[in-house]
Amino acid sequence: MALDAERKLGQTEEGWLTDSWYFVAASKDLKAGTQRRMMVLNQPVMIGRTEKGQAFALRDICPHRLVPLSAGRQVDTEGQPTVECPYHGWRFGTDGVCRHMPSLVEGDPYDPTRISVRTYPVHEAHGMVFIYVAEDPRRNPEPIVPPPDFGALPDKPKFVISEVFNAHMDDAVVGLMDPAHVPFVHNQWWWRPPSAGFKIKEKRFEPRTRGWAIAKHQPSGNSLAYKALFGGNVTTEILFQIPGYRWEIVENDQASLLTLTCLTPQEEKKTVITQITFWSNAPLLNVLLPIFKPAARMFLNQDGRMVDLQNEGMKYQKAMMWIDDIDVQAKWYQVLKRAWVKARSANAEFENPIEARTLRWRS
């Protein structure tokens, strides 16, 4: 996605937001002493964990002969963990600085520490690993925003699932937040049976940190699963925050369930959708875990199928039709992105342009 002729800050040419945090891995999938390669915003990133358990992230290209560092191994260099390039043995610390060049001979004036690779600030909490992607790849500034905060959570999730959507992140976001597709895409008998019919929905939306929320409310009458699992006095709250986090909190006085969806752009038409689910004081959910996890994957697969079908139309037409009120959230997402770019380009504080509003639709 091309920007204006004048380069703006806070967004790549493909339309992805920079100076932002992105989810990259579940903690359980990042074993001590290992590293792996992944694409983030169309750039190769090595995500690793030292033998002592520290998560780190580097640009996955050795500057010498451009071999992926993730193909190497972790070794100790003068008491510090380093990643050794498999081609010529150059070793880079978790701070990106080269610590060793085996080909140098005694008396050689060349200083390995003059060479470094890009590093990404890492935040790990509640079984999730995030990296901060700065606007300027040549600098390693302190993050201008704190890592994402989803409230009080258990130490680790109950389960994590992910799928790759063949879509630009913008299209993936719009599809996942669409409120009117449920009766057609997710019409399982135990969730939203066709017999439930169509009803008027009226929800109050409020601005939140770099995003918005559907204010706390009782779940819709057709959410049979929530009532069965939590009983009475249950409320739900749904939040969205740029660059791409959507989470729903279902709770009562005793129990809580949080489902977090993280979007990580890899390439222009490739976005990883990761759903991370937590709950506490809900023993029935523990019993139903073998059923709950496949059901969540079914939901994600159904959304992915719609993306594939949408791609068939996008081969011939790019413009989509947007109407109120079901498409207001999609419009807000674009408004937030523009506000972010405006603030970063002006080196100013981000001001949330979303205003409280009640939306109504039928589904």
Secondary structure, DSSP 8 states (H G I E B T S, - for coil): ----SS--SSB-TTS-B-SEEEEEEEGGGS-TTEEEEEEETTEEEEEEE-TTS-EEEEES--TTT---GGGSEEEEETTEEEEE-TTT--EEETTSBEEE-TT--TT----GGG-B--B--EEEETTEEEEEE-S-TT-----SS-----SS--SS-SEEEEEEESS-HHHHHHHHH-SSSHHHHS--TTTS-GGG---EEEEEEEEETTEEEEEEE---TT-HHHHHHH-SS-EEEEEEETTTEEEEEEE-SS-EEEEEEEEEEEETTEEEEEEEEEEES-HHHHHTHHHHHHHHHHHHHHHHHHHHHHHHHHTT-------TTTTHHHHHHHHHHHHHHHHHHTT---------EEEEEE-
